[in-house]
């Protein structure tokens, strides 16, 4: 019997090497090469087509006009926040990868989704980590009607696809992809080769059968999804579950979505009965102060298609170190250092001998430049120990020359602030509407940082 030929694949970039080495020659990552069994293309194709019905012998050329004429059919999951992140619901033949820390709620969310789909859509829950008794027990604890739910405890991809071909579910959940293995490879389950081959087989099954497939992925200690980096390229959507330890709130964020907006956000609260939707997420990101507090500013950020009101807190204190600390939680630290330099040059506030700590309340991470102006207002408020005027909101990008630059969707942000009872808004002049008020919200348009700081004192 001929010896199987092996190669070594980088788990970060997917590059193949003839022999093992400590560092990948393509991306420079260390200790990421794993053994992969190389098989002939004909054998791999035969194995990929075997085990389930619906495989075709070859593709045919099709006019895109006839394909586009078919409306994209979506299935509402019954969980509004999940539908928002997915772009409006489940798409037939889509493959969604969900990652997150252990215990964050990935399995709970997917089991609740099957429960809300109920008898409308046939679903199959494949578990490779738990027994069927454990899944049923969790379903009962969550208050899910188990009569119409089907589950399978299996880790072999060949048997999973064979059972799925017989059951013909519209939704297939695999928990988790790191436990699935194929008989074609000799590597251990969870290795680069096993994860990549199992995911490829599931993607092919989804596209040919029209089944919506959800893959649960483990995460590494750095927070990325374990396994080959190519796994995220193979699927249609990548969702991450985020949440602070000890907090009951969970944030579901889309980092890739071929069927909807990227960076969309869904907010949940974890309780005794599982995950519950948060219809007004702005409320959880705003602290309820009895009176105005120094070092606090409220901004309107935008996550996907949703504007959110978020509180930014700053603490400026005399430093006892030769090199004062700059700590940013929920913001980019390098951008904070740049903004402090702009505040010194164009705002007249020198904090070079002060420790500066900035935090976004609620554990959310703000990645857009609209947070520049609120961050500087919060820092200056803490530095002077003087609160900002009550019911004041701000947003805007701050340039290196001290100008206040506009941000996208300014009027939508203002409407969100007016809905939550804010009375004053400090915004870039280019984002100001023609009227000086939006409802009861007074609009203060500024062009320079000095003007914004002056407006914050009034």
C-alpha positions as CSV (number, residue, x, y, z in Angstrom):
1,X,0.0,0.0,0.0
2,X,1.4,3.4,-1.1
3,X,2.3,5.8,1.7
4,X,0.0,8.8,1.9
5,X,1.6,12.1,0.9
6,X,1.5,14.8,3.5
7,X,1.9,18.6,3.4
8,X,2.0,21.2,6.2
9,X,-0.7,23.9,6.1
10,X,-0.5,27.2,8.0
11,X,-3.5,27.8,10.2
12,X,-3.4,31.6,9.7
13,X,-3.1,32.0,6.0
14,X,-3.6,28.5,4.5
15,X,-0.2,28.4,2.8
16,X,1.2,24.9,2.1
17,X,4.7,23.8,2.9
18,X,6.5,20.6,1.9
19,X,8.0,20.1,5.4
20,X,7.3,21.4,8.9
21,X,9.0,24.5,10.0
22,X,8.6,26.8,13.0
23,X,7.6,29.9,11.0
24,X,5.3,30.2,8.0
25,X,7.2,31.6,5.0
26,X,4.1,33.4,3.7
27,X,2.6,35.3,6.7
28,X,5.4,35.0,9.2
29,X,3.3,33.4,11.9
30,X,5.0,31.1,14.4
31,X,4.0,27.5,15.2
32,X,0.9,27.5,13.0
33,X,1.8,24.6,10.6
34,X,-0.2,21.5,10.9
35,X,0.0,18.2,9.0
36,X,-2.4,17.8,6.1
37,X,-2.9,14.6,4.1
38,X,-2.8,15.2,0.3
39,X,-5.0,13.1,-1.8
40,X,-5.6,13.0,-5.6
41,X,-8.2,15.5,-6.9
42,X,-10.4,12.6,-8.4
43,X,-10.5,10.8,-5.1
44,X,-11.3,14.0,-3.2
45,X,-14.1,14.9,-5.6
46,X,-15.6,11.4,-5.3
47,X,-15.5,11.6,-1.5
48,X,-17.1,15.0,-1.5
49,X,-20.0,13.9,-3.6
50,X,-20.6,10.7,-1.8
51,X,-22.8,10.3,1.2
52,X,-25.7,12.6,0.4
53,X,-28.2,13.1,-2.4
54,X,-28.5,16.1,-4.7
55,X,-24.9,16.2,-6.0
56,X,-24.5,17.2,-9.6
57,X,-22.0,15.8,-12.1
58,X,-21.1,19.2,-13.5
59,X,-21.9,22.8,-13.6
60,X,-23.7,24.5,-16.5
61,X,-23.4,28.0,-17.8
62,X,-26.3,30.2,-16.8
63,X,-27.3,33.7,-17.7
64,X,-27.1,36.0,-14.6
65,X,-30.3,37.9,-15.7
66,X,-32.4,34.7,-15.2
67,X,-30.8,34.1,-11.8
68,X,-31.3,37.7,-10.6
69,X,-34.9,37.5,-11.6
70,X,-35.5,35.0,-8.8
71,X,-36.3,36.9,-5.6
72,X,-34.1,36.2,-2.7
73,X,-36.3,34.2,-0.3
74,X,-35.7,34.7,3.3
75,X,-37.1,32.9,6.4
76,X,-37.7,35.0,9.5
77,X,-36.2,33.2,12.5
78,X,-38.6,34.8,15.0
79,X,-35.7,36.5,16.8
80,X,-35.6,40.1,15.6
81,X,-32.0,40.8,16.7
82,X,-30.7,37.7,14.9
83,X,-32.7,38.6,11.8
84,X,-31.2,42.1,11.9
85,X,-27.6,40.7,12.0
86,X,-28.3,38.2,9.3
87,X,-29.6,40.9,7.0
88,X,-33.3,40.1,7.2
89,X,-33.5,36.4,7.9
90,X,-32.2,33.0,6.7
91,X,-31.2,32.6,3.1
92,X,-31.6,29.2,1.5
93,X,-28.2,27.6,0.9
94,X,-26.3,30.0,3.2
95,X,-23.5,29.0,5.6
96,X,-23.1,31.0,8.8
97,X,-20.2,30.6,11.2
98,X,-20.8,31.8,14.8
99,X,-17.9,32.2,17.2
100,X,-17.5,33.3,20.8
101,X,-16.1,32.6,24.2
102,X,-17.2,29.4,26.0
103,X,-20.5,29.9,27.7
104,X,-21.3,33.1,25.9
105,X,-24.6,31.7,24.5
106,X,-23.9,30.3,21.0
107,X,-25.7,27.0,21.5
108,X,-28.5,28.6,23.5
109,X,-29.2,31.1,20.7
110,X,-29.3,28.5,18.0
111,X,-31.5,26.1,20.0
112,X,-33.9,29.0,20.7
113,X,-33.9,29.8,17.0
114,X,-35.0,26.2,16.2
115,X,-37.7,26.6,18.9
116,X,-39.1,29.8,17.4
117,X,-39.0,28.3,13.9
118,X,-41.1,25.4,15.3
119,X,-43.3,23.6,12.8
120,X,-42.8,26.2,10.1
121,X,-39.3,25.1,9.1
122,X,-37.8,21.6,9.6
123,X,-34.5,21.9,11.5
124,X,-31.8,19.4,12.6
125,X,-29.5,20.1,15.5
126,X,-26.2,18.1,15.2
127,X,-24.2,18.0,18.4
128,X,-20.6,16.8,18.6
129,X,-19.9,17.9,22.2
130,X,-23.1,17.0,24.1
131,X,-25.4,14.1,24.4
132,X,-29.0,14.2,23.3
133,X,-30.1,14.1,26.9
134,X,-28.1,17.3,27.6
135,X,-29.6,19.1,24.6
136,X,-33.1,18.1,25.6
137,X,-32.5,19.2,29.2
138,X,-31.3,22.6,28.0
139,X,-34.3,22.9,25.8
140,X,-36.7,22.2,28.6
141,X,-34.9,24.7,30.9
142,X,-35.3,27.4,28.1
143,X,-39.0,26.6,27.8
144,X,-38.7,25.4,24.2
145,X,-41.4,23.0,22.9
146,X,-39.4,19.9,22.0
147,X,-42.1,18.0,20.0
148,X,-41.1,19.3,16.6
149,X,-37.3,19.4,17.1
150,X,-34.9,16.8,15.8
151,X,-31.3,16.2,17.0
152,X,-28.4,14.0,16.1
153,X,-25.3,13.2,18.2
154,X,-22.6,12.5,15.6
155,X,-19.1,13.6,14.7
156,X,-18.5,11.8,11.4
157,X,-19.2,14.1,8.4
158,X,-20.1,11.2,6.2
159,X,-22.9,10.0,8.6
160,X,-24.1,13.6,9.3
161,X,-24.5,14.3,5.6
162,X,-26.2,10.9,5.0
163,X,-28.7,11.6,7.8
164,X,-29.3,15.1,6.5
165,X,-29.9,13.9,3.0
166,X,-32.6,11.6,4.3
167,X,-34.2,14.1,6.7
168,X,-34.0,17.0,4.2
169,X,-34.0,19.8,6.9
170,X,-34.2,23.4,5.8
171,X,-31.9,24.5,8.7
172,X,-28.9,22.4,9.8
173,X,-26.9,23.4,13.0
174,X,-23.5,21.8,13.6
175,X,-22.1,22.3,17.1
176,X,-19.2,22.5,16.8
177,X,-17.2,22.3,13.6
178,X,-14.0,21.5,15.5
179,X,-15.4,18.2,16.6
180,X,-16.3,17.0,13.1
181,X,-14.0,14.6,11.2
182,X,-13.9,12.8,7.9
183,X,-12.8,9.2,7.2
184,X,-10.8,10.4,4.2
185,X,-8.1,11.9,6.4
186,X,-6.0,10.4,9.2
187,X,-5.5,13.7,11.1
188,X,-7.1,14.1,14.5
189,X,-10.5,15.9,14.8
190,X,-9.9,19.7,15.3
191,X,-6.8,19.8,13.2
192,X,-6.4,22.2,10.3
193,X,-7.1,19.5,7.6
194,X,-10.1,18.0,9.4
195,X,-11.8,21.4,10.0
196,X,-11.2,22.6,6.5
197,X,-12.4,19.3,4.8
198,X,-15.5,19.1,7.0
199,X,-16.4,22.7,6.4
200,X,-15.9,22.3,2.7
201,X,-18.3,19.3,2.6
202,X,-20.9,21.2,4.6
203,X,-20.6,24.2,2.3
204,X,-21.1,22.0,-0.7
205,X,-24.1,20.3,0.8
206,X,-25.7,23.7,1.7
207,X,-25.3,25.1,-1.9
208,X,-26.6,22.0,-3.6
209,X,-29.5,21.2,-1.3
210,X,-30.6,24.7,-0.4
211,X,-30.2,24.0,3.3
212,X,-29.2,26.9,5.7
213,X,-26.3,25.7,7.7
214,X,-25.0,27.2,11.0
215,X,-21.5,26.2,12.2
216,X,-20.5,26.9,15.8
217,X,-16.8,27.6,16.0
218,X,-14.4,27.6,19.0
219,X,-12.2,30.6,19.6
220,X,-8.6,30.9,20.5
221,X,-7.2,32.7,23.5
222,X,-6.6,35.7,21.2
223,X,-10.4,35.8,20.4
224,X,-10.2,34.5,16.8
225,X,-12.0,31.4,15.5
226,X,-9.9,28.3,16.0
227,X,-8.8,26.4,12.9
228,X,-7.6,27.5,9.5
229,X,-8.1,31.2,8.5
230,X,-9.6,30.0,5.2
231,X,-12.6,28.8,7.2
232,X,-13.9,32.3,7.4
233,X,-13.5,32.8,3.6
234,X,-15.5,29.6,2.8
235,X,-18.7,30.7,4.7
236,X,-21.2,33.3,3.7
237,X,-21.4,35.1,7.1
238,X,-19.2,35.3,10.2
239,X,-20.9,36.3,13.5
240,X,-19.2,36.9,16.8
241,X,-20.8,36.7,20.2
242,X,-19.3,39.3,22.6
243,X,-19.9,40.1,26.2
244,X,-18.1,41.3,29.3
245,X,-17.5,38.6,32.0
246,X,-20.0,39.1,34.7
247,X,-22.4,41.1,32.5
248,X,-25.7,39.7,31.4
249,X,-25.7,41.5,28.1
250,X,-24.5,39.9,24.9
251,X,-23.7,41.5,21.6
252,X,-23.9,39.6,18.3
253,X,-21.8,41.3,15.7
254,X,-21.5,40.5,11.9
255,X,-17.9,40.7,10.6
256,X,-18.8,39.3,7.2
257,X,-22.1,38.9,5.5
258,X,-22.8,38.2,1.8
259,X,-26.5,38.8,2.3
260,X,-26.6,41.9,4.4
261,X,-24.8,44.8,6.0
262,X,-21.5,44.1,7.7
263,X,-20.8,45.3,11.3
264,X,-24.5,44.9,12.1
265,X,-25.2,44.6,15.8
266,X,-27.8,42.6,17.8
267,X,-28.1,43.0,21.5
268,X,-29.4,40.3,23.9
269,X,-29.7,39.8,27.7
270,X,-29.0,36.5,29.2
271,X,-31.5,35.3,31.8
272,X,-32.8,32.1,33.4
273,X,-34.9,31.4,30.3
274,X,-32.0,31.9,27.8
275,X,-31.3,34.9,25.6
276,X,-33.8,37.7,25.5
277,X,-33.8,40.5,22.9
278,X,-33.1,44.1,23.9
279,X,-35.4,46.2,21.8
280,X,-33.8,49.5,23.0
281,X,-30.1,48.9,23.2
282,X,-29.3,52.6,23.7
283,X,-30.8,52.4,27.2
284,X,-28.2,49.8,28.4
285,X,-25.2,51.9,27.1
286,X,-26.3,55.0,29.0
287,X,-25.6,55.3,32.7
288,X,-28.4,56.7,34.9
289,X,-26.7,59.5,36.7
290,X,-28.7,61.3,39.4
291,X,-27.0,64.6,38.3
292,X,-24.5,65.7,35.6
293,X,-21.1,64.1,36.2
294,X,-17.7,65.4,35.2
295,X,-15.9,63.3,32.6
296,X,-19.0,61.9,31.0
297,X,-20.2,62.6,27.4
298,X,-22.9,60.9,25.3
299,X,-22.3,60.3,21.6
300,X,-24.4,58.8,18.8
301,X,-22.5,56.0,17.1
302,X,-23.7,53.8,14.2
303,X,-23.5,50.0,14.1
304,X,-24.5,48.7,10.7
305,X,-28.0,50.2,10.0
306,X,-28.7,51.1,13.6
307,X,-27.8,54.4,15.5
308,X,-26.9,53.9,19.1
309,X,-26.5,56.3,22.0
310,X,-23.4,55.4,23.9
311,X,-21.8,57.0,27.0
312,X,-18.1,57.8,27.0
313,X,-16.4,58.2,30.3
314,X,-13.0,59.8,30.9
315,X,-10.8,60.1,34.0
316,X,-7.8,62.6,33.9
317,X,-5.5,62.5,36.9
318,X,-2.1,63.8,37.9
319,X,0.5,61.2,36.9
320,X,3.3,60.1,39.2
321,X,5.2,58.4,36.3
322,X,7.7,59.9,33.9
323,X,5.6,58.5,31.0
324,X,1.9,59.2,31.7
325,X,-0.5,56.4,30.9
326,X,-3.0,56.4,28.1
327,X,-5.6,53.7,28.5
328,X,-8.6,53.3,26.1
329,X,-11.2,50.6,26.5
330,X,-13.6,50.3,23.6
331,X,-11.6,52.8,21.5
332,X,-8.3,52.7,19.6
333,X,-5.4,53.7,21.9
334,X,-3.3,55.3,19.1
335,X,-6.3,57.5,18.1
336,X,-6.7,58.6,21.7
337,X,-3.0,59.7,21.8
338,X,-3.6,61.7,18.6
339,X,-6.8,63.4,19.9
340,X,-5.0,64.5,23.1
341,X,-2.3,66.1,20.9
342,X,-5.0,68.0,18.9
343,X,-6.7,69.0,22.2
344,X,-3.3,70.5,23.4
345,X,-2.6,72.3,20.1
346,X,-6.1,73.6,19.2
347,X,-8.0,73.4,22.4
348,X,-5.5,74.9,24.8
349,X,-5.7,72.0,27.3
350,X,-2.3,70.4,28.2
351,X,-2.6,66.9,29.6
352,X,0.9,65.7,28.8
353,X,1.6,65.2,32.5
354,X,-1.7,63.6,33.3
355,X,-2.9,59.9,33.2
356,X,-5.8,59.7,30.8
357,X,-8.3,56.8,31.0
358,X,-11.2,56.5,28.5
359,X,-13.9,53.9,28.6
360,X,-17.0,53.2,26.5
361,X,-19.9,52.1,28.8
362,X,-21.4,48.7,28.3
363,X,-18.4,47.0,26.8
364,X,-19.2,48.0,23.3
365,X,-16.3,48.8,20.9
366,X,-16.6,51.9,18.8
367,X,-14.6,51.8,15.6
368,X,-15.8,54.9,13.8
369,X,-14.4,58.4,13.9
370,X,-17.7,60.0,15.1
371,X,-16.4,59.3,18.6
372,X,-13.6,61.9,18.3
373,X,-15.5,64.9,19.5
374,X,-17.3,63.2,22.4
375,X,-14.0,61.7,23.6
376,X,-12.4,65.1,23.7
377,X,-15.4,66.7,25.5
378,X,-15.3,63.9,28.1
379,X,-11.5,64.3,28.6
380,X,-11.8,68.1,29.0
381,X,-14.7,67.8,31.4
382,X,-12.8,65.5,33.7
383,X,-9.6,67.6,33.4
384,X,-11.5,70.8,34.5
385,X,-13.8,68.8,36.8
386,X,-16.8,70.5,35.3
387,X,-19.8,68.4,33.9
388,X,-21.1,69.0,30.4
389,X,-24.6,70.6,30.2
390,X,-27.4,68.2,31.0
391,X,-29.1,66.3,28.1
392,X,-26.2,67.1,25.7
393,X,-25.1,64.8,22.9
394,X,-22.2,65.1,20.4
395,X,-20.6,63.4,17.5
396,X,-18.1,64.4,14.8
397,X,-14.6,63.6,13.5
398,X,-11.7,65.8,14.7
399,X,-8.9,66.6,12.1
400,X,-5.3,67.2,13.0
401,X,-5.7,70.9,12.1
402,X,-8.6,71.2,14.6
403,X,-11.5,71.1,12.2
404,X,-14.7,69.2,12.9
405,X,-15.4,67.0,10.0
406,X,-18.8,65.4,9.1
407,X,-19.8,61.8,9.6
408,X,-22.3,59.7,7.6
409,X,-26.0,59.6,8.4
410,X,-26.0,62.8,10.6
411,X,-29.8,63.4,10.5
412,X,-30.6,59.8,11.5
413,X,-28.3,60.2,14.5
414,X,-30.0,63.4,15.5
415,X,-33.5,61.8,15.3
416,X,-32.2,59.0,17.6
417,X,-31.0,61.5,20.1
418,X,-34.3,63.5,20.0
419,X,-36.2,60.3,20.5
420,X,-34.4,59.7,23.8
421,X,-35.1,63.1,25.2
422,X,-31.8,65.0,24.6
423,X,-32.1,68.8,24.3
424,X,-28.7,69.9,22.8
425,X,-26.5,68.4,20.1
426,X,-23.0,69.6,19.2
427,X,-22.4,68.4,15.6
428,X,-20.3,69.2,12.6
429,X,-21.7,72.1,10.5
430,X,-22.0,69.8,7.5
431,X,-24.2,67.4,9.4
432,X,-26.5,70.2,10.7
433,X,-30.0,70.2,9.1
434,X,-31.5,73.4,7.7
435,X,-33.7,73.9,10.8
436,X,-32.0,74.7,14.1
437,X,-34.1,72.2,15.9
438,X,-35.1,68.5,15.5
439,X,-38.2,68.2,17.6
440,X,-37.0,69.7,20.9
441,X,-33.4,69.0,20.2
442,X,-31.3,72.2,19.7
443,X,-28.6,71.9,17.0
444,X,-25.3,73.6,17.6
445,X,-23.2,73.4,14.5
446,X,-19.4,73.9,14.8
447,X,-16.5,74.0,12.4
448,X,-13.5,74.1,14.7
449,X,-12.6,72.4,18.0
450,X,-12.5,75.7,19.8
451,X,-16.1,76.4,18.9
452,X,-17.2,72.9,20.2
453,X,-15.3,73.4,23.5
454,X,-17.0,76.8,23.9
455,X,-20.4,75.3,23.2
456,X,-19.8,72.7,25.8
457,X,-19.1,75.3,28.5
458,X,-22.5,77.1,27.9
